[in-house]
Amino acid sequence: MEVKRVISVEIPEPLYHRLEVALQVTGQPMDKLMLQMLSDYTDNFMEKAAKMFSSKEQSLNNMFESRRDNQMSGRRGPITMAMTETAYRNAVKVYRKEISRTDGKVLINEESGMSLGSAQDYITIFLAMMKGQVYQRAMANSATVYYLKKIHDDFGNESFKKALSATRQHIRYYNGLGGGQLVKKEELVNELEEELGK
């Protein structure tokens, strides 16, 4: 049985108003948004800790990657790279109008075991990347890197630039919520642009 803990915090009025706006824009329930912000905050802490204690970096990375994936998926197990690959493959089919979004998320679920909600999110993120538009759903850093590299390889540099722009807009969106900064994701995006965006 999953153990849950309740915490209580006082939120300054200006921040609470910003939070209300964010909730209205995203349509997310308060509890889900707060969990996401807490997850982002703790992930960023673990990233910094990993840099300070390089000998423990791999184990720390594994820990916060797993926690982020668990929170996003609503599952007990993490979103694996095999799931991400399946999600990308079917998201491309949706983009090319070979299948509907509904069929795409069902296929991802049936082929990989990814939850339907996460499958929907991973399709939505891919479509936003291809348009260069902001997306609000979270995606693990490893999955973000995989999507960006595959878009570069499969669709070329212009689409890659749009995907980078969408990801940067996503980073600004989450940073603006006041729940922590997506420092590691921003570093990875910058590295990919330097490596592939020439």
ABEGO torsion letter per residue (X at the ends): XBBBBBBBBBBBAAAAAAAAAAAAAAGBBAAAAAAAAAAAAAAAAAAAAAAABAAAAAAAAAAAAAAAAAAAAGBABBBBAAAAAAAAAAAAAAAAGABBAAAAAAAAAAAAGBBAAAAAAAAAAAAAAAAGBBBABBBBAAAAAAAAAAAAAAAEAAAAAAAAAAAAAAAAAAAAAGAEBBAAAAAAAAAAAAAAAX
